Every structure is written in structure tokens, then in C-alpha cells.
């Protein structure tokens, strides 16, 4: 992996763009010719440098667009068109990807850029003068959190990767480290972040908090219990971290599931990246990207048809309020008069894909009753836009509850009353009855895993990472509709749980060996 020194040249106009507008983007100014050793002089300098760590995660080439989920299309909650320009997603949907996949490059470079910036902060924050110890630790705590956040994503997607915790030279060729070593860094970083970060940042949405660190740590521990580490002793630690978040009282489920998809930074949001179209940092995973190609607005705008759920995943979802909010299964087709619409079911022969879509990603941020993604009524579409101001939630409180339910069940001798209570909070909000009482340990775990699939359908690879840690590809492929894109059966399923390292980075590091099967 080739490090780029430009990542360390901090090009910043003002931190206000991050904090005042909630937008994680920084612009260049003449300070770009300063080195880290001379730049870190004041708390203001440090704040701007921390903002740069967030900023690396927000562009299209990082987490600002659907390509952040490219490798996750092997899951049953994500599929794509059998044609069109969707090859980057379709390759993974068919379990037939290559290291030349351009979407894969986006998954790789954004998190690494954030790690480089975080390393720069952590190597130099103590050089700041005139600041309090608390302020310095809170700045460093954010860098620790974001480095762990980025490493957690990378290690689950690509397996063994370099464990880099300090600035390195542009021509450095670090070795790939073991998955266990990377997880050790992630755990250490999150423990430090939990100790140094505040519980909240009033009027400053988007900054990591101690609750975000503990929530992520609970999820990390849960992942460590499964493949490839299979260290089941971490169930207890996952449950303990999740419990600390639950008992803090800092978060709660939004009473209305749908509000999560139309508002920003609600009571359920624990960590979300912030976006701002006006400032040049749009969120483009809402609006056009999940709208059928068949649909057009009255203004001539259209859908991109990038992703939607597999047919059987949709059909097996429980019929409840959450499903009504999640799925878009009645399409609006503009008639030849260009004024009226015909409403047809998702499986109508008038549709080209024959699939339901995701409703929760259509509208984007709704302000004053007006959406900034798809503007529509019950029987018409006014316009469809690809760039929204919707914050992207990566940790919702529902994840903490479900992590706790599973981890507490597996840490003990089966589900406790508290295990049931946690999952039932999610189900009750969905409009479902409580989970069947008296389930065995494994039956309860499997039920919680399925609940997580429906609760987080289409969200940031949550379903895929469950499939990976529990080695579920054979099971979900067996349930796959014959109408889906065909699986390439010549590839061993055991090699499909991690993605290939992008070709360019393999070329830059000739001593690396590509992941098996690619």
C-alpha cells in the first residue's frame, strides 16, 4: 500500500464549515505547504486537522456514495440490474469479482485516507500549546475513534491489511498484518476513545462520542466471536459494552421508524457522517440511486436503478410497519402524456427489473414537508435528485440493542429476560409481536440475526458482515430466487467472504500475495 504525503499536508480554511454547518469538508488555503510538525501549534489548528479525518470519509470515493457497499452485494438484501452500467455491483452479486473492480477501489482508498490523517493527528497533537489537557484528549479521542472505524471496515472487507499507527513515508511498503493484530489495534483505539471522548457535543452533530466508541466496540467484539477469529469469549465483552450504552440513557429508539430516513441526528443516531450539498459534500446514497430506471419525474429527472433487495429477501420480510417504510413495491410510471402516472406492482411486466426497491432511501432529508431526494405525492413524482443533505447513520441504537440481545444470549446459557427485552424493543417499534419465548440459545441467536437483517436492510453492509462472520453464504444462496443474477459456481464459496485487494495496490507492493481465489 502506497502512502501519499499529500494526505499529511493539511489544507484547511476553517473548521466552521464542519461545526457550523454539520458538513465534514475542508477547503485548501496557503497552509497546505506546512508540514505536520510546524502546523500543530494551536487548538484551532488541531481542530481543523481532526475535521480533516472526518472529511476523508465523505466524498464519493469513500462513504458518500453506494460504492462503499460494493463488496457487500453478495448479501441477500442487495442486488442490482442484470445489465446497465452496474458491473461493479453485479460482479459481487454473482460472487465473481476481480481486483480491477473500480467500486472496490473506492472502498479501499477512503478509509485509508482517514487512517493517514488520524495517524497524523495522533503523532502531533501533544505539540499544541495553550490548550487544556481535556481539549487535547477529546481531539485525540476522535482520531482514535475514526482510525478504529476505518480499520474495522477495511479488515472485514479485505482481511489481512497493514496495521499502520504512525505516519509513514510515501514510498513505504508495509507488510500485511494478521486480522488479529488489526483487531487488537481497533479494540485499543476504541477503549482510548471511550475514555477520552465526551458523552455529547452540544450543537455539533457528527462528532464521535464516548457512546459511539462503546457502541462500536460492542459490535467489534461481536464480530471477533465469528469468522475468521472465532474467539467466542468476546460475547461477554460485547454484551457488557452494549449494556453500558443502554444503561447510559443517552439514546433511544425513534418512536417512528420512518423518521430515521427523513431527519438527521435523531435520538437513535449514535454516529453519523454529515453531508451538505451547498458546501459541496452531498450524500448520494439517497434519492436517485435506489429509484427504478422505469420512473421519471415530471421535470424529466430519472432513477439510477443502482440497488434493491433480492426478491425472496423482500417476500420473507414480515408484513409490518417497518416493512412498509423499508420497501417500495408499487412503481409510478409516467404516461405518454407526460402529466399523469400509472401505478403498477413491482413484479408487473411493465417494469424492466421485476424487483421491489428501497423506499427508505428515496426521500432524503425532509425539511418543511419537502424532500431533497425524491419529491413525490401518492400518485406522482415531481422530481428525482441524486444529491441530498441526509446524514448517513453508521451506528443506530437499534444496532446496540440487537448486538446486546445476541451477545448476552451467546455469553450465557441462552437468552435472558434482558436479551428478550432488547430485541423486543426493536420488534415492537417495527409493529411486530414479541419474539417467541423459550427459544434455545442457537434458535434465539438466529432469530436476532434475522431481525438485524430486516431492521438494517440495505444499510452499509450490515447484513453482509453478519453473513461473513457466521459463514452463511451457502444458506442464503440456497434461498435465492432463480430470477436473480446467476451465481458463478466455479468460485469456491470459502473464498468469497473477503474481497480482493485492488489491483493497483497489489502492483505497488510486489511482496504482497492476493487473497485466495482472486
Protein Blocks (a to p, Z undefined) as FASTA:
>chain_A
ZZdfklmmccdfblklmmmnopacddddfklmpcfklmmmbfklmmmmmmmmmmmmmmmk
lmmbfklmmmmmmpmkbccdfbljllmmmmmmnopacfklmklmmmmmmmmmmmmmmmmm
mmmmmmpghiafklmmmmmmmmmmmmmmmmmmmmmmnopadddfbdcdfkbccddddfkl
mmmmmmmmmmmmmmmpcfbdehiahiacfklmmmmmmmmmmmmmmcfklpaklmmmmmmm
mmmmmmnopaccdfblklmmmcghifklmbdcdddfknopacfkghjllgcfkbccfkop
aceklaccdfklmmmpccdfklmmmpccbdcdddfkomaccdddfklckbmnlpacdfkl
mnopaeehiafkbgcdfkbcfbdcfbdcbdcdfbdfklmmmmmmmmmmmmmnodcfklmm
mmmmmmmmnopacddehiafklmmmmmmmmmmmmmgoighlmmmmmmmnopmlmmmmmpc
fkbccddfkbcfklmmpccddfklmmmmmmbccdehZZ
